[in-house]
Amino acid sequence: MSWNYRVVEKIVGDHTETGIYSVYYDSQGVIVGVSKEPSVVMAYSVEGLFDTLQLMKECLDKPKLVWEEIANAK
């Protein structure tokens, strides 16, 4: 199993929210799960924050995902 950060678009009421979520994949690269809430940036050090933000920044170059299409992935 692997994971990465991805931009996910979610319909909430009458508007759309966009956030960065942790997305999990099986060995074939198929999405098998997604975090319920957007990711929070926390770390034990400034360097750890930098590394996390770099990973989050990389997800901005990937196609966005749609919550309703991945929320029940298995």
Secondary structure, 3 states (H helix, E strand, C coil): CEEEEEEEEEEECCEEEEEEEEEEECCCCCEEEECCCCCCCCCCCHHHHHHHHHHHHHHCCCCCEEHHHHCCCC
